[in-house]
Amino acid sequence: MKIIKPIDDRRISEELADLWGARGILAVLVMRDLAIRYRQAALGIMWALLQPIFTTAIFTLVFVVFIRVPSEGMPYPVFAFAGLVIWQYFSRTVSEGALSLLGNATLITKVYFPRVIIPLIAPCSAALDCALGVVALIVIALIFGTSLHWTVIFIPAVVLLVGLFGYGIGLCLAPLQAIYRDIGIMLPFALQITMYLSPIAYPASIVPQSVRAIYRLNPIAVMVDATRWALAGSEPPSAAGLALTLVLTALLLWAGLTILRRLEGTLVDRI
């Protein structure tokens, strides 16, 4: 008979083992999330492409026609779309992950399963939208005559890093949101500021030289730059920024698992 240890005595390795054991439940919840999202939408999953396409068109009008910002040697629509695909995946992973425990309160209070899989639903279901976005990015790049670099094979690795980084943040915020509802109010504003501070619509080259090195430590800047580098061989992300992003991802995952483990015993009463 399997002995379930008290929550505070469980190791993170045991939490990860439980996560792997509950992969079937996770798959069912991800399929449910996808079905709910697109069930009554006339265009269905095409909305995953229409949003970045229309946003790219607006960015092109503002930043090319009006402001005329550079785009690091690639057509601006390709430049902007690459950033938006990554940003859309990150933003959805964080926002939905942070609210996931409250959003699944009925399920959590009635059925026992490892709670750690709940914030993981968002990055897994959003990965389908991101995959379609990456395919569209490659098609758009070819349409605009961009020469694809052999490093395009690294784009899935970048997407995986984005998903893990966003999952780590969502994992930290989800149990805290169950206790402090302020997080759900603050999060859209924080994401909006983060987008403005990241090179989604503009290149890092226009940032003043005095702060550019610090600016490129931004994990979102690292992941966006990595996508553009992988696609067309443009300037690679900062090595220091990449190392910092990897360390932050590991720390966020550890912190998220720890916070969830500490608060799991009170979650049912709080949500």
Secondary structure, 3 states (H helix, E strand, C coil): CCCCCCHHHCCHHHHHHHHHHCHHHHHHHHHHHHHHHHCCCCCHHHHHHHHHHHHHHHHHHHHHHHCCCCCCCCCHHHHHHHHHHHHHHHHHHHHHHHCHHHHCHHHHHHCCCCHHHCCCHHHHHHHHHHHHHHHHHHHHHHHCCCCCCHHHHHHHHHHHHHHHHHHHHHHHHHHHHHHCCHHHHHHHHHHHHHHHCCCCCCCHHHCCHHHHHHHCCCHHHHHHHHHHHHHHCCCCCCHHHHHHHHHHHHHHHHHHHHHHHHHHHHHHHHC
